[in-house]
Amino acid sequence: MEKNKIMAFIKRNKRTIVLSMVVLVLLLSISQISRLRADARDIYEKLQVLTDIIGIVNENYVEDVNWDSTMEGAYRGLLERLDPHSTYIPAKRLKTVQETFDGEFQGIGIEYDIIDGYITVISPIIGTPADNVGLRSGDKFLKIDNESAYKITRDETKNRLRGKKGTKVVVNVLRPGEKEPFDVTIIRDDIPLFSVSGYFMLDNETGYVLINRFAEKTFKEFSDAMEALKKEGMKSVILDLRYNSGGYMNQAIDILDEFVQDGDTLVYTQGRIKNANRYHIATKKGKYEDVPVAVLINRGSASASEIVSGALQDLDRGLIVGETSFGKGLVQNQWTMRDGSAIRVTTAHYFTPSGRLIQRSYEDGVDQYYEDLYTLPDSVFNDSLDKHLEVRPKFATKSGRTVFGGGGITPDIIVKQNYDLSKSTMNIFSQDVRVFFKFAQKYARKHPEYKTDPDVFIYDIEFDETFIPELYEFAVKDVKDIKEEELSEDRDYLQMQIKSELAKIWWDNNVYYETRLLSDNQFKKAFQSMREAQKFMAIH
């Protein structure tokens, strides 16, 4: 009987009951989202303030307003207040920025500089149109498509030399040692931007790979380099990640996966939203799990470079040598805006396998954030390293070794770059006139006998006693306040500089970079420490 009464009541008041349930659900929902609505009102009020400011400026400012640049400043300022790495990219820059990471563009294929007012070929990129038509280091472009190229800017150079694949450009070239210029017709093509700058064997067993960034094709370039070195007998390798500011995280993870055994954590990310939280785990594909590895890092090593060095250190898989890295542990995602510009917004922090947050503090502002690179204790400008490490948080590697957190990757072996050079040598470096490049062009013509086998040139050739006097006489035309006796103090270093320039003129990037290692104290320490790197294999 009671059951029938209840059913009858529900039937008569069905609509009222349903409405009450809807109201109850709404009340519960409102209580849960009230904070979100408050945030929305707060954002709306701030947008109204921004609109008011724009209106007041537009109506009352003393001059006509360039709203493109003004609003670009507003966008940039908004993102910079979040953190040092969230950023706004104007539409006019986006293509160039993207090319860097895509790994190619369309043009003629030269590394160049503007020297004495003219586009000057530093080096043609091997296999590109510029290389195929025989352009050489030192060539100057007097005209482009019959128009003067004197005092051309870098932006104008890109606009006039780059273009669609298959189109042609005619350059009027003046070659060092020749009196008359000549025309060269070049057909534009796809130009690769290599992220593996050089690779070669250091001895019968040790390979060397220099990676300058992590772009779309970095893993493939790395794999090709490692395969080539393996065919030459490579049994251990030095990865040089100095001045590598990072790039695509997936490329770093793919490289790590070749060195690390299945199941180990490579890196993990944590953010405010759920899909920002991810663990990246090594797979079974590792080709080089048994290859001892040492990694070179410095203050310019950031982001993806720190993922690689941090994981190899935490997993006792490699020896890290150099200086504490930059300390960029923020993950950015990119969104394209309706006007063709883009924004990169930090969505997560990333952590090494042991739990170290790579990101340095930026609470004192962007200016201090970058200034700290040169004042932190293990930088080349500071010596108070021991006390510095005492206060840094400590973490344990896979085998229980102590590693340090607090921002960046602190190497297992800290080696400061040797910058003990005379004032005269530093004065030459400080001038934007490419003295060493121009002198090497002249020196190559005067000393063709130095062009021998690359190994003989690098390790056995010594310049004669006229080298420093000739360099001084040449440099003093462009650089004031230099002394010949001070240059003599830096003879070995200056010989390396000119040798490396000659190597690029006569051979290729591999010989160039191998020559530059002659006076590289950080590299020498890594090379000497390869036996210690091999010990990690026993731990592993």
Secondary structure, DSSP 4 states (H G I P E B T S, - for coil): -HHHHHHHHHHHTHHHHHHHHHHHHHHHHHHHHHHHHHHHHHHHHHHHHHHHHHHHHHHH-SS---HHHHHHHHHHHHHHTT-TT-EEE-HHHHHHHHHHHHTEEEE--EEEEEETTEEEEEEEPTTSHHHHTT--TT-EEEEETTEE-TT--HHHHHHHH---TT-EEEEEEE-TT-SS-EEEEEE-EEEE--SEEEEEESSSSEEEEEE--B-TTHHHHHHHHHHHHHHTT--EEEEE-TT---B-HHHHHHHHHTTS-TT-EEEEEE-SSGGG-EEEE--TT-TTTTS-EEEEE-TT--THHHHHHHHHHHTT--EEEES------EEEEEEE-TTS-EEEEEEEEEE-TT--B-PPP-TT-HHHHHHHHHHSTTSTT---HHHHHHTS-EEE-TTS-EEE-SSS---SEE--------HHHHHHHHSTT-HHHHHHHHHHHH-GGG-S-HHHHHHT----TTHHHHHHHHHTTT--S--HHHHHHTHHHHHHHHHHHHHHHHS-HHHHHHHHGGG-HHHHHHHHTHHHHHHHHHH-
